Amino acid sequence: MLKSKQKSKKKSQTNKEAQVPSVSKKELAAQQKKVERERKAMIQSFLTYGGVGAAIGLVLFFVADVKLAIAGGGGVAVLLVSCKYPRLAIWGFLIYMPFSGTITYWIGGGNALFQLAKDGFYIPGAIALYREIKAKKLPFLIPPQLGLALNILLLVCLMTLLFVNGAQQFGPKPDGKPLPMGLLGLKVFLGYIPLIGCTYYTIRNKKEFLWLTRTHVILAVICCGLGVVQYWFLSSGRCPGTRGYVGADLFKATLEAKCLVGGSLVFSPEVNMIRLPGTFVAPWQWAWFLIANLFFTFASAFNDPSFLWKILSFLGMALVFVNSVISGQRIALALVPVMTVILLVATGQITNLKRFIPIAVGLSILGFGAMALFPDLITERIDSFVGRWNASPPTDFIAHQAEFTSKGQAGFFGHGLGRATNSARMFGEIKLIETYYPKLLYEIGPVGVIGFLIFVTTLSYLGFKTYRSVKDKNLRGYGASYWVFVLFISYNTYYYPLDVDPVAVYYWVVAGLLFKLPDLDREVAQEKLEAEELGLLDEKGSSKKKQKKK
C-alpha cells in the first residue's frame, strides 16, 4: 500500500509538471538579459540625473546657500527621473508626502521649494504616464463613465475662472491677482484627480497592489511611532513646547515649539492645551492623516493574505488609536473609533465571530490598558472633547458657516476660484471658511457646488458597483473599506481635508485602487482556475489508478 501511494504521488507530481508550460533555456536567457539591460539603464539614468542635480546644487551652493542648493539640485534630479520613470515617480510621491512637513521645516527651514517638492514627483510623473497610456490608445480617465460628470464640473470651473476671476483681473480696481489666484485655486480643487488614472495604471497586478497597501501600513507605523516619540519628548521636558508662554500664545501653534518631526505645535500642559503635528506641517493635517490611515490599516489587517502583515497592520491600527488620543486632535479622537465601528459593519467583519471576537478583545485590552496607564490624559481628552462640543457643536458651526457664505453669495458662479483657499493668499486677500461645502459655495457658487455633488455622487455610485462586483473575499474586503472612505470624504463638510494633504491625495489614490480591483479579481480567478484544473487532473488520475488496483 505504501509503495502504491508513493507511486501515485510521483505520478501526480509528473502530471502537474506536464501541465506547467516549460520555458526554454533561450527564452529564459533572453528574459534575464532584458532585466539586466533595464537595470543597467536605470542605474545609468540615476547616475546621470544625479550628476546633473549635483552640478546645479554645487553652483547654487556658491551663488546662494545650502538650502537652495539642496532644493534646486535635488529638484532637478527628481524632475528628470520622474519624466523617465513615471511609475517610480508616483511611488516616490506617495512615500515622500507623509514626511514632507518634516523635511520642509527640519531640512529646508520652511523654504517653499521643499513644500512643493512632492509635486516634483507627481506632475512630471503624471504627464509622462498620461502620454504612455495615450500612446497605447487606452483611456486615462478611469472609469470612463466619470467623463460626463467631470466635464460638467470642469466647465463650471472654467466659466468661474473666465467670468469671475477674469472680470476681477481686468476690472477697474483688481483686488490682488485674481487670475493667478484662480489658477492656483483650480489646481488645489481638481489638481489631483489624475491620480485616479495614475494609481490604476501604476498598479499592474496583485503583487504591486499588495506592495502599495503594505507600504502604507509601514508608513503608518513609522509616522505614528514618531508621533508617540514626539509626545514623549514633549511630556518629559526634552522639548519645551509652548510651556512658559503667556496669554493667548499658550493656545497658538508655533514653529518655534517644533519637536523632533513636523512643524508648528502647541504643548501647554499647564492649561491642558495640546495640539501635535506628527510628521506634518500643522496639527489638523496630522489628525486627518490618522483618520485616513485607519482605513488603510483596517483594510490590510482584515484582508492581507499574509498573517505577518495582518499583525503589522493591527499594530498600525493600535498606533493610530494611540495617536488620536495623545495628539490632542478632537476630530481624530471622535472619528477614529466611530469609523472603526462603521468599517466593522460595512465590511461584514462584525458577523465573522472567529475573527471579530479576538479583535474586539484586543482593542478592549488596548483601551482599558491605556486608561489604566494614563487615566489623567484620557480624562482630559474626553473632557476637552465634550467641553468643546457643548461650547460649539459642529452642527451649529457648519450651519453658521453655510449661513455666512449664502448671505454673501455673489451670483451663480461665486466670488472666484481661490478666494477661500489658504495657499492662494499670496495673490491677494482671502476669506477663512473652515467648512468644505460653504467654502465651495463662496468660491464657485451654487452651480459649482451642484456640479461637484454630481461628480462625487457619480464617483461614489460607480465605486459601490465596482467593489460589489468583486468575487474574491479579500479583495472585496479591501474594496468595502476603500469605498467607505470615498463616501465619507465625498460628503464630509467639516473643515476642508480635500483641499490639503494628505486627504487631498489619498482620496483620489483610494478611488484608483477601488477601480483597479476588478482587474485584480480576474487575475486571482485565473490563478484559482489553473490551480483547480491541475488539482482535478491529479485527483482523476489517482482515482483511476486506485480503481484499477482494486
Helices and strands as residue ranges (DSSP letters): H 2-19, H 25-63, H 66-84, H 86-96, G 97-99, H 100-106, H 112-115, H 117-135, G 144-146, H 147-160, I 161-165, H 166-169, H 178-190, H 195-202, H 206-236, G 247-251, G 255-257, E 266-268, G 269-271, E 273-275, H 283-303, H 307-326, H 330-346, G 349-351, H 353-373, H 375-391, H 394-407, G 422-427, H 436-468, H 473-491, G 497-499, H 503-549
